[in-house]
Amino acid sequence: MMNDKLEIDGSQGEGGGAILRLSAGLSILFNRSIKIKNIRANRPKPGLRLQHLLGLETLTKLTNSTLSECKVGTRELTFVPNNQINPTVNVNIATAANIGLLLQPIQIAGLGFKGRTIEINLSGGGTYGKWAPGIDYLKNVTYKIFKKSGLNLDINIQKHGFYPKGGARMKCLINPPTQKLKPLNLTDLGTVDLIQGKIIITNQLRRARDSIGDRIRKSVKRQIKRDLNIETDIRYKYVDSTSPGVGLFLWANSDTGAIISTGTILGEKHISSEKLGIMAVDELTNYIKHEIPVDNYLSDQLIPLMAYVKGTSEIKVLKITSHTKTNLELIKLFTRREYKINQEKDGSIIIEYI
């Protein structure tokens, strides 16, 4: 175990908040103090944003770690890990900061947690947002794969939140591993017999004669029948929320244990309901036709798990995303585990930790 402080350049790779989130989670996981400089240096507004600050503060409170004095705009910080876990943590979010991003360092750190169930109560923030994993995606894809390895996370959504006001309410439960974590092997998509979908629409957008949910659902089912001819279970739900919004999410479980998804797709004023459905199906079709068992949004989230778990882990992806590449390089600072990237004849890529 190396006890010296690890210095991390926050401008490396894609130079965004992912470096911060990953570094904080890995600091706990590998018990390594860190100093991060040039935080989000490649972004139009460099330094910590509120959602990054909240994520760090939540992880600090959860683990009784030590975080240097920080505020929005801070470009350099230190974090000294601890593993004295608080079983219950309450988080208040005054904006639409994405809850999925806030939870990322916690789900990484959770791989090394021991003991009883941990409860995180969140008030405020967004369950759906741009460039971020939606909570339904985490619940039905990411955390289902984590469970296969041995870490059991669950989310109970009490109220959805959309930009700009947020206002979500939810509870996250972490059941630490009780046995040795299992390596992952997701290199074969196998057979997909059913495509599921969830459409969340806020009540501000409810109409008497023209249902947005029904239009999106019909578009999705029509496009899947045309392109894939696979059975579907597409459902929509109108919910109370402080701000209006539409969120669409498709996923499919295969007979090999893989789960592929579109990620979170948000409704926008210039995109019709029918177009939104087509966009989602096109995304999922690309994975199925290329027999890819790990979607682009899941790959970077699995890298910390693969690097931490003993034994050989392999995943097959369509491409190496900027987040995945950043994660692979950053994790090399914390562990001596080696990874291999092999390009297959069909153009797909195998990422392997040995």
N, C-alpha and C positions, 0 to 999 in steps of 0.2 A: 504494500500500500504506500503510495507517494503522498506525503503530507505537505509538500511545498505548494504554494499558491500557483494555480495554473492561469496564465495570461492568455486571453482570447481576444482576437481582433474582430470586432463586430461588423467590419466592412468587408470581410471575406465572403466569397461566394456571391449569393444574391443579396447579401448585406442588409437583410430585413429583420423583422421580429422573430423569425424562426430560429436564428442563432441564439437569441436571448432565451427563448422558451426551452430549447433543447439543452442549452448549457446549464440552466438552472435545474432542470430535471436530472441531468447526468451528474451534476454536482452532488445531489442527494444519493443517487444510485451507486456511485463509485466513491462516495465519501471524500470528495476532493474540493478544497476551497478554490474559488475562481475570482478573477478580476477581468471584467469585460470593458474594453475601451472602444471608442468609435461606434457606439451603439446606433444601429440603423443609419449608418453614415451614407448609404446609397439611396436614401429616401428623400422626397421633396421636403418633408419635415423631419429632420434627423432627431435622434434621442428618443427617450421613452415616450410612448403615448399612454393614455390612461389605462387601456386594457392590458398593456404590458406591466404597468405598475401594479395594477390589481392582481394580476397573476403571480407576480413575485411576492407581493405582500401576503397573498393567500397561502402560497407554498411555505413562506417563512413562518406564518402563524401555525400552520398545520404541523410542521416538523420542529418547531422551536429553534429554528436556525437564526443566523445573524445576517441582516441586510444593511449595507451602508445607507446613509441618508439619501433618499431619492425623491424626485418629483417629476412631473411631466416635463420633458425636455432634457433630462439628465443624460449625459453621453458616456459616463464612466461609473462603474459601480463594483463593489466587492460583495461576495456572498460566501458565508462560512456555514457549511451544512451541519445539521444535527439530525438525529433520528429518534427524538423523544416525541412520539406522535400524540397529538391532541385528538381524541376520538370524535369530537364535534366542532365544526368550524362554521361560523355564519359570515356570509359575504354580502355586502350591499353595493350595488352598482348603480350609479346615478345616470348613466348614459345607455346607449344601445351597444356598448362594447360586447363583442362576440364571446359567448360563454364557452363555446367549443375551443377557442384559442386559449382562453383562460385556464381550461382544464388540461391542456396538453402537457405542461411540465409536471403536473400532478399525476397524470396517467403514466408518465415515464418513471417518476420517482416511486410510484406504487408497485412497480415490479419488485422492489426490494423491501417493501413494508412487511412487517410481521405483526401478529397479534390479532386483536378483535376488529370488528367492522368499524369503518370510519364513515362519518356522515358529514357531507358538506351541503349546507343550505344556502341557496343563492336567491337573492331578491334584486330584480332589475336586470338589465342587459338584454341581449338579443339571442334568440334561439336559431334564427336564420339571418344570414348576412353575406355580403359579397366577399369572395376570396377567403372563405373560411368554412370549416366543416359545420354543417347544421347538426343540431342535437339529435335529430332522427337518424342522421347518417352515423353518428357515433354509436347510438343505441343499437342499430340494426346491422352495422357492418364492422366498424373498428372494434367495438367491445365484444362482439361475438367471436372475432378472431382471437382477441386477447384471451378470452375464456378458454379457447382450445388449448392455449399454452399453460393456463393455470391461474391467471389473474382475472377475478370476477368483478366487473364494474357494472353498475346499473344506474339508470337515470329515470326519475319520475318527473314528468313535465306537468306542472300545475297550471301554468299560464304561458302562452307564447309571447315573444317579444320581437318586434321589427323596428328597423330604422325609421325615424330618428330618435324616438323616445324610449325604445326598449320596453322595460317594465315586466320582463319575464319573471316567473317564479318556478323554481325547480329544486329537486334534491338529488344529489349524487352519492351513491353508496359504493364504498371500496371494500371488498372482502379480500384481504391479503392472501397470497398463495399459502396453502397449507402443506404442499408438497413441492418437490423440485420442479421448476418450470420446464415445460417440454419445448424442444425446438420446433420450428415451423417448416413444413414442406408443402408449398403451394406452387407447383410447376405444371399442373395439369388441370385445365378447366373442367373437363368431363362433360356431362350432359346437363343441360338446363331445361327443365320441364315447365317451369312457372316463373313469370316475371311479376313482381309485386310493385305497387306504387302507393305513395301517400301524397296527397295534395292538401295543403293547409291554406285556408283562405280566411281572412279576418272578417268579422261581421259588418264592418264598414263597407265592404264590397259586395254584400249580399243584395241580390236583385230579385224582384218578384217574378219576372218572366224569362230572364236570361241568366242561367246559372253558369258562372265562370268555372266552377268545379266540374260540372257535367260536360262543358265544352272541352276542357283540358282532357278529361278522362276519355271521351270519345275519340279525340285526336290521337291520344297515346295508343288506345286499343286498335284503332284503324291502321296506324303506322306499324305496330308490332305484327299484326296479321299479315300486312303486305310484305314486310322485310324479313320476318323471322318465323311466322306461323307457330308461335308458342303461346300456350295458355296464359291468361293474365288475371290478376286480382288487383284492380286499381280502385282505390277508395279516396274520397275527398271528405273534408270536415271543415265546417265553419267554426271559428273560435273567437273568443273575446281577446282583444289586444289593444294596447294604448295607441299604437300607430297602425295604419292599414298596410296590408302586404299579402303576397302570395308566395308560397314556397312549394316546389315540386321535387320529389325524390323517388327514383326508381331503383330497385335492386333485385338481384336474383341469386338464389342459393343453388349450387350445383351438387351432383352426387359424389364429388371428391372432397367436399367440405369447403370449397372456395365460395366467396361472396363477392360479386362484382356490382358496381353501382355507377350511377350518373353523378354522384356527389349532389350538392345542393344547387338547384336552379331557381333563381328568383324571377318572379313576374315583374315586368317593367312596362311603362306606359306605351312605349313604341313597339312592344312585342305582343301580338295577338295571343289569345288562349290557344288557338290551334297551332300557331308557330311554336309556342312554348312546349307543347306536347311533342312536336316533331323534333325539336332540338334535343329533348331528353332521350327519345328513342334512338336517334342517330348516335348519341354518345354511347349508349349501352350496346347497340348493334356492332359498333367498332370493336369492342372487346370480345363479343361472342363470335364474330366472324373470324377473328384472328386467334381465337382460343386462348385468351389471356385471363388468368385466374386472379390477378391482383390489379385493381384499377389505379389510375395515376394519383388519386387522392389518398389511397391507402398505403402505397409503397413507402413514402417517407415516414409514415407513422409506425411502420413495422421495423424499420432499421434499428432503432434503439433496442427493441425486444430481441431481435436476431443477434445483435452484438453482445447482449448481456447473458442470454441463455447459453449454457454449455451444450456442446454438440453441434452438428452441422445443420444449418438452416438454409433453405433455398426458396426464392420466390421468382416467378416469371412475370415480367412487366412488358408493356408495349414500348415504353421509352424511359430513359432516366430523366426525371424532371429536375428543375433547378433546386427544389427543396430536397429531393432525394440525394443529389450530388453534394449539396452542402452538408446534409446530415452524415453521409458517409465519411467526408473529410473531417468533420468536427469530432466525430466519435473516436477517430484515431488518436486524438489528444488525450482521451480518457482510458483507453484500453489498448493492449497490444494485439487484440484479435485482428486477424487479416481477413479481407474480403476479396472476392473475385467477381469480375463482370465478364460474362461470356455472351457473345452475340450468336444467336441461332441462325440457321439457314433461311428461316422465314422472316428474319428481321427482328424478331422478339429478343428480349434480353433476360438472362438469368443472373440474379444477384445471389451470391453465396457467401455465407460466413462459415469458416471451417474451424 
